[in-house]
Amino acid sequence: MSTVVGNNVRTLRESRGLSFEDLARRAGMTKSGVWMIEQGKSSPTMTSLEKIARALSTPVSELVREDAVTQ
């Protein structure tokens, strides 16, 4: 599941032209926290998922989808 979430976060972040720093700042998280999630090295908490989803203007469900994100 961590890999799915990480891939989805990275895809959505990149599609919005955001850097790690941009997403971290918008989500109120550290750059390393965002990086760990994107790399699948950390399983995000529900709070982290909600912060990231809000920062990416997308529902949490898009972050945990098993199929590829295409937005």
N, CA, C and O atoms as a printed pandas DataFrame, in Angstrom:
     atom_number atom_name residue_name chain_id  residue_number  x_coord  y_coord  z_coord
0              1         N          MET        A               1    0.825   -1.200    0.000
1              2        CA          MET        A               1    0.000    0.000    0.000
2              3         C          MET        A               1    0.866    1.260    0.000
3              4         O          MET        A               1    0.518    2.242   -0.655
4              5         N          SER        A               2    1.981    1.248    0.719
5              6        CA          SER        A               2    2.848    2.427    0.768
6              7         C          SER        A               2    3.359    2.804   -0.612
7              8         O          SER        A               2    3.464    3.986   -0.941
8              9         N          THR        A               3    3.679    1.795   -1.421
9             10        CA          THR        A               3    4.186    2.059   -2.763
10            11         C          THR        A               3    3.098    2.680   -3.628
11            12         O          THR        A               3    3.374    3.598   -4.401
12            13         N          VAL        A               4    1.873    2.194   -3.509
13            14        CA          VAL        A               4    0.747    2.744   -4.270
14            15         C          VAL        A               4    0.547    4.208   -3.901
15            16         O          VAL        A               4    0.440    5.067   -4.777
16            17         N          VAL        A               5    0.499    4.485   -2.615
17            18        CA          VAL        A               5    0.300    5.863   -2.154
18            19         C          VAL        A               5    1.456    6.738   -2.632
19            20         O          VAL        A               5    1.232    7.836   -3.142
20            21         N          GLY        A               6    2.672    6.267   -2.475
21            22        CA          GLY        A               6    3.838    7.032   -2.891
22            23         C          GLY        A               6    3.818    7.373   -4.367
23            24         O          GLY        A               6    4.085    8.510   -4.757
24            25         N          ASN        A               7    3.500    6.383   -5.184
25            26        CA          ASN        A               7    3.423    6.618   -6.632
26            27         C          ASN        A               7    2.331    7.621   -6.972
27            28         O          ASN        A               7    2.524    8.497   -7.815
28            29         N          ASN        A               8    1.190    7.493   -6.318
29            30        CA          ASN        A               8    0.086    8.412   -6.579
30            31         C          ASN        A               8    0.428    9.832   -6.138
31            32         O          ASN        A               8    0.127   10.790   -6.850
32            33         N          VAL        A               9    1.049    9.976   -4.979
33            34        CA          VAL        A               9    1.436   11.308   -4.508
34            35         C          VAL        A               9    2.424   11.935   -5.486
35            36         O          VAL        A               9    2.266   13.090   -5.881
36            37         N          ARG        A              10    3.432   11.179   -5.871
37            38        CA          ARG        A              10    4.444   11.707   -6.790
38            39         C          ARG        A              10    3.816   12.118   -8.120
39            40         O          ARG        A              10    4.097   13.202   -8.632
40            41         N          THR        A              11    2.967   11.253   -8.679
41            42        CA          THR        A              11    2.325   11.548   -9.958
42            43         C          THR        A              11    1.480   12.812   -9.866
43            44         O          THR        A              11    1.553   13.677  -10.739
44            45         N          LEU        A              12    0.684   12.920   -8.818
45            46        CA          LEU        A              12   -0.165   14.101   -8.645
46            47         C          LEU        A              12    0.676   15.355   -8.402
47            48         O          LEU        A              12    0.380   16.417   -8.951
48            49         N          ARG        A              13    1.716   15.237   -7.587
49            50        CA          ARG        A              13    2.588   16.387   -7.300
50            51         C          ARG        A              13    3.233   16.880   -8.593
51            52         O          ARG        A              13    3.218   18.076   -8.884
52            53         N          GLU        A              14    3.791   15.967   -9.358
53            54        CA          GLU        A              14    4.460   16.335  -10.602
54            55         C          GLU        A              14    3.480   16.907  -11.623
55            56         O          GLU        A              14    3.815   17.847  -12.344
56            57         N          SER        A              15    2.277   16.347  -11.688
57            58        CA          SER        A              15    1.289   16.840  -12.654
58            59         C          SER        A              15    0.850   18.260  -12.326
59            60         O          SER        A              15    0.347   18.978  -13.190
60            61         N          ARG        A              16    1.042   18.656  -11.090
61            62        CA          ARG        A              16    0.698   20.017  -10.674
62            63         C          ARG        A              16    1.917   20.944  -10.666
63            64         O          ARG        A              16    1.829   22.106  -10.269
64            65         N          GLY        A              17    3.040   20.411  -11.109
65            66        CA          GLY        A              17    4.253   21.220  -11.196
66            67         C          GLY        A              17    4.828   21.622   -9.853
67            68         O          GLY        A              17    5.456   22.673   -9.731
68            69         N          LEU        A              18    4.614   20.783   -8.838
69            70        CA          LEU        A              18    5.086   21.086   -7.488
70            71         C          LEU        A              18    6.374   20.332   -7.176
71            72         O          LEU        A              18    6.549   19.187   -7.591
72            73         N          SER        A              19    7.258   20.973   -6.455
73            74        CA          SER        A              19    8.462   20.310   -5.944
74            75         C          SER        A              19    8.124   19.674   -4.599
75            76         O          SER        A              19    7.039   19.879   -4.057
76            77         N          PHE        A              20    9.076   18.893   -4.067
77            78        CA          PHE        A              20    8.904   18.353   -2.705
78            79         C          PHE        A              20    8.667   19.500   -1.739
79            80         O          PHE        A              20    7.792   19.429   -0.876
80            81         N          GLU        A              21    9.463   20.572   -1.894
81            82        CA          GLU        A              21    9.360   21.727   -1.003
82            83         C          GLU        A              21    7.973   22.374   -1.073
83            84         O          GLU        A              21    7.378   22.716   -0.051
84            85         N          ASP        A              22    7.474   22.531   -2.304
85            86        CA          ASP        A              22    6.152   23.129   -2.483
86            87         C          ASP        A              22    5.081   22.299   -1.784
87            88         O          ASP        A              22    4.261   22.827   -1.032
88            89         N          LEU        A              23    5.100   20.997   -2.042
89            90        CA          LEU        A              23    4.081   20.127   -1.439
90            91         C          LEU        A              23    4.226   20.100    0.073
91            92         O          LEU        A              23    3.230   20.177    0.792
92            93         N          ALA        A              24    5.444   19.994    0.559
93            94        CA          ALA        A              24    5.665   19.966    2.001
94            95         C          ALA        A              24    5.131   21.239    2.654
95            96         O          ALA        A              24    4.458   21.177    3.683
96            97         N          ARG        A              25    5.427   22.380    2.063
97            98        CA          ARG        A              25    4.979   23.660    2.606
98            99         C          ARG        A              25    3.451   23.729    2.600
99           100         O          ARG        A              25    2.840   24.102    3.601
100          101         N          ARG        A              26    2.840   23.370    1.475
101          102        CA          ARG        A              26    1.373   23.413    1.376
102          103         C          ARG        A              26    0.697   22.463    2.355
103          104         O          ARG        A              26   -0.375   22.756    2.884
104          105         N          ALA        A              27    1.343   21.312    2.589
105          106        CA          ALA        A              27    0.758   20.293    3.469
106          107         C          ALA        A              27    1.131   20.491    4.936
107          108         O          ALA        A              27    0.570   19.838    5.817
108          109         N          GLY        A              28    2.078   21.391    5.197
109          110        CA          GLY        A              28    2.525   21.587    6.580
110          111         C          GLY        A              28    3.339   20.403    7.075
111          112         O          GLY        A              28    3.254   20.010    8.239
112          113         N          MET        A              29    4.136   19.838    6.162
113          114        CA          MET        A              29    4.965   18.679    6.471
114          115         C          MET        A              29    6.416   18.999    6.129
115          116         O          MET        A              29    6.706   20.034    5.530
116          117         N          THR        A              30    7.320   18.107    6.513
117          118        CA          THR        A              30    8.727   18.281    6.159
118          119         C          THR        A              30    8.969   17.709    4.764
119          120         O          THR        A              30    8.238   16.833    4.302
120          121         N          LYS        A              31   10.012   18.220    4.100
121          122        CA          LYS        A              31   10.386   17.670    2.791
122          123         C          LYS        A              31   10.730   16.194    2.926
123          124         O          LYS        A              31   10.361   15.384    2.076
124          125         N          SER        A              32   11.430   15.851    3.986
125          126        CA          SER        A              32   11.812   14.446    4.161
126          127         C          SER        A              32   10.586   13.569    4.385
127          128         O          SER        A              32   10.564   12.414    3.959
128          129         N          GLY        A              33    9.572   14.104    5.047
129          130        CA          GLY        A              33    8.337   13.348    5.251
130          131         C          GLY        A              33    7.642   13.040    3.935
131          132         O          GLY        A              33    7.172   11.924    3.712
132          133         N          VAL        A              34    7.583   14.042    3.070
133          134        CA          VAL        A              34    6.982   13.848    1.745
134          135         C          VAL        A              34    7.819   12.850    0.949
135          136         O          VAL        A              34    7.272   11.951    0.310
136          137         N          TRP        A              35    9.138   13.005    0.985
137          138        CA          TRP        A              35   10.022   12.108    0.243
138          139         C          TRP        A              35    9.851   10.666    0.716
139          140         O          TRP        A              35    9.769    9.751   -0.103
140          141         N          MET        A              36    9.796   10.461    2.029
141          142        CA          MET        A              36    9.651    9.103    2.581
142          143         C          MET        A              36    8.343    8.453    2.104
143          144         O          MET        A              36    8.313    7.262    1.793
144          145         N          ILE        A              37    7.277    9.237    2.052
145          146        CA          ILE        A              37    5.993    8.710    1.588
146          147         C          ILE        A              37    6.076    8.369    0.108
147          148         O          ILE        A              37    5.646    7.293   -0.310
148          149         N          GLU        A              38    6.628    9.282   -0.687
149          150        CA          GLU        A              38    6.731    9.033   -2.130
150          151         C          GLU        A              38    7.598    7.821   -2.450
151          152         O          GLU        A              38    7.326    7.106   -3.414
152          153         N          GLN        A              39    8.623    7.583   -1.665
153          154        CA          GLN        A              39    9.523    6.451   -1.891
154          155         C          GLN        A              39    8.976    5.144   -1.334
155          156         O          GLN        A              39    9.567    4.086   -1.545
156          157         N          GLY        A              40    7.846    5.207   -0.619
157          158        CA          GLY        A              40    7.260    4.009   -0.028
158          159         C          GLY        A              40    8.016    3.531    1.196
159          160         O          GLY        A              40    7.863    2.385    1.619
160          161         N          LYS        A              41    8.829    4.404    1.765
161          162        CA          LYS        A              41    9.627    4.055    2.937
162          163         C          LYS        A              41    8.889    4.351    4.233
163          164         O          LYS        A              41    9.344    3.976    5.314
164          165         N          SER        A              42    7.754    5.020    4.122
165          166        CA          SER        A              42    6.960    5.379    5.288
166          167         C          SER        A              42    5.491    5.229    4.937
167          168         O          SER        A              42    5.046    5.683    3.883
168          169         N          SER        A              43    4.745    4.595    5.818
169          170        CA          SER        A              43    3.296    4.504    5.631
170          171         C          SER        A              43    2.670    5.745    6.253
171          172         O          SER        A              43    2.793    5.965    7.458
172          173         N          PRO        A              44    2.002    6.552    5.445
173          174        CA          PRO        A              44    1.441    7.791    5.979
174          175         C          PRO        A              44    0.262    7.539    6.900
175          176         O          PRO        A              44   -0.504    6.593    6.716
176          177         N          THR        A              45    0.134    8.395    7.883
177          178        CA          THR        A              45   -1.033    8.352    8.763
178          179         C          THR        A              45   -2.214    8.958    8.022
179          180         O          THR        A              45   -2.037    9.592    6.981
180          181         N          MET        A              46   -3.396    8.771    8.543
181          182        CA          MET        A              46   -4.581    9.367    7.934
182          183         C          MET        A              46   -4.453   10.889    7.942
183          184         O          MET        A              46   -4.866   11.551    6.991
184          185         N          THR        A              47   -3.891   11.437    8.995
185          186        CA          THR        A              47   -3.691   12.886    9.068
186          187         C          THR        A              47   -2.776   13.360    7.949
187          188         O          THR        A              47   -3.055   14.373    7.308
188          189         N          SER        A              48   -1.681   12.633    7.708
189          190        CA          SER        A              48   -0.766   12.994    6.622
190          191         C          SER        A              48   -1.451   12.888    5.270
191          192         O          SER        A              48   -1.285   13.762    4.419
192          193         N          LEU        A              49   -2.216   11.830    5.067
193          194        CA          LEU        A              49   -2.952   11.674    3.812
194          195         C          LEU        A              49   -3.910   12.839    3.592
195          196         O          LEU        A              49   -4.022   13.353    2.479
196          197         N          GLU        A              50   -4.598   13.253    4.649
197          198        CA          GLU        A              50   -5.538   14.365    4.534
198          199         C          GLU        A              50   -4.810   15.663    4.205
199          200         O          GLU        A              50   -5.288   16.447    3.386
200          201         N          LYS        A              51   -3.657   15.900    4.834
201          202        CA          LYS        A              51   -2.874   17.107    4.560
202          203         C          LYS        A              51   -2.390   17.128    3.113
203          204         O          LYS        A              51   -2.485   18.149    2.432
204          205         N          ILE        A              52   -1.873   16.000    2.656
205          206        CA          ILE        A              52   -1.368   15.911    1.283
206          207         C          ILE        A              52   -2.510   16.072    0.285
207          208         O          ILE        A              52   -2.375   16.792   -0.705
208          209         N          ALA        A              53   -3.625   15.410    0.539
209          210        CA          ALA        A              53   -4.776   15.515   -0.362
210          211         C          ALA        A              53   -5.250   16.960   -0.456
211          212         O          ALA        A              53   -5.536   17.451   -1.548
212          213         N          ARG        A              54   -5.334   17.633    0.666
213          214        CA          ARG        A              54   -5.747   19.029    0.675
214          215         C          ARG        A              54   -4.760   19.887   -0.123
215          216         O          ARG        A              54   -5.162   20.748   -0.906
216          217         N          ALA        A              55   -3.466   19.640    0.087
217          218        CA          ALA        A              55   -2.427   20.408   -0.603
218          219         C          ALA        A              55   -2.464   20.168   -2.109
219          220         O          ALA        A              55   -2.098   21.050   -2.886
220          221         N          LEU        A              56   -2.901   18.987   -2.525
221          222        CA          LEU        A              56   -2.978   18.644   -3.947
222          223         C          LEU        A              56   -4.373   18.883   -4.533
223          224         O          LEU        A              56   -4.614   18.623   -5.712
224          225         N          SER        A              57   -5.286   19.381   -3.693
225          226        CA          SER        A              57   -6.674   19.632   -4.113
226          227         C          SER        A              57   -7.303   18.383   -4.733
227          228         O          SER        A              57   -7.882   18.427   -5.818
228          229         N          THR        A              58   -7.173   17.283   -4.020
229          230        CA          THR        A              58   -7.717   16.012   -4.494
230          231         C          THR        A              58   -8.260   15.245   -3.290
231          232         O          THR        A              58   -7.807   15.468   -2.167
232          233         N          PRO        A              59   -9.205   14.362   -3.498
233          234        CA          PRO        A              59   -9.702   13.548   -2.377
234          235         C          PRO        A              59   -8.660   12.512   -1.942
235          236         O          PRO        A              59   -7.827   12.079   -2.739
236          237         N          VAL        A              60   -8.722   12.131   -0.690
237          238        CA          VAL        A              60   -7.823   11.109   -0.163
238          239         C          VAL        A              60   -7.938    9.829   -0.986
239          240         O          VAL        A              60   -6.948    9.120   -1.171
240          241         N          SER        A              61   -9.115    9.535   -1.472
241          242        CA          SER        A              61   -9.320    8.308   -2.252
242          243         C          SER        A              61   -8.401    8.249   -3.474
243          244         O          SER        A              61   -8.026    7.156   -3.899
244          245         N          GLU        A              62   -8.030    9.397   -4.047
245          246        CA          GLU        A              62   -7.114    9.408   -5.187
246          247         C          GLU        A              62   -5.698    9.009   -4.776
247          248         O          GLU        A              62   -4.935    8.502   -5.598
248          249         N          LEU        A              63   -5.350    9.231   -3.532
249          250        CA          LEU        A              63   -4.011    8.885   -3.049
250          251         C          LEU        A              63   -3.857    7.396   -2.794
251          252         O          LEU        A              63   -2.746    6.869   -2.848
252          253         N          VAL        A              64   -4.951    6.718   -2.519
253          254        CA          VAL        A              64   -4.874    5.299   -2.155
254          255         C          VAL        A              64   -5.390    4.366   -3.253
255          256         O          VAL        A              64   -5.472    3.155   -3.050
256          257         N          ARG        A              65   -5.734    4.921   -4.398
257          258        CA          ARG        A              65   -6.226    4.107   -5.521
258          259         C          ARG        A              65   -5.160    3.147   -6.005
259          260         O          ARG        A              65   -3.988    3.508   -6.110
260          261         N          GLU        A              66   -5.566    1.933   -6.296
261          262        CA          GLU        A              66   -4.635    0.905   -6.798
262          263         C          GLU        A              66   -4.290    1.127   -8.268
263          264         O          GLU        A              66   -3.181    0.807   -8.696
264          265         N          ASP        A              67   -5.230    1.671   -9.046
265          266        CA          ASP        A              67   -4.956    1.878  -10.471
266          267         C          ASP        A              67   -4.197    3.190  -10.658
267          268         O          ASP        A              67   -4.190    4.040   -9.768
268          269         N          ALA        A              68   -3.575    3.348  -11.784
269          270        CA          ALA        A              68   -2.715    4.510  -12.057
270          271         C          ALA        A              68   -3.517    5.808  -12.045
271          272         O          ALA        A              68   -4.637    5.878  -12.552
272          273         N          VAL        A              69   -2.921    6.813  -11.461
273          274        CA          VAL        A              69   -3.497    8.160  -11.457
274          275         C          VAL        A              69   -3.172    8.798  -12.793
275          276         O          VAL        A              69   -2.034    8.732  -13.257
276          277         N          THR        A              70   -4.160    9.413  -13.409
277          278        CA          THR        A              70   -3.926   10.009  -14.725
278          279         C          THR        A              70   -4.259   11.492  -14.760
279          280         O          THR        A              70   -4.365   12.068  -15.842
280          281         N          GLN        A              71   -4.424   12.114  -13.620
281          282        CA          GLN        A              71   -4.817   13.531  -13.602
282          283         C          GLN        A              71   -3.614   14.417  -13.744
283          284         O          GLN        A              71   -3.746   15.641  -13.750
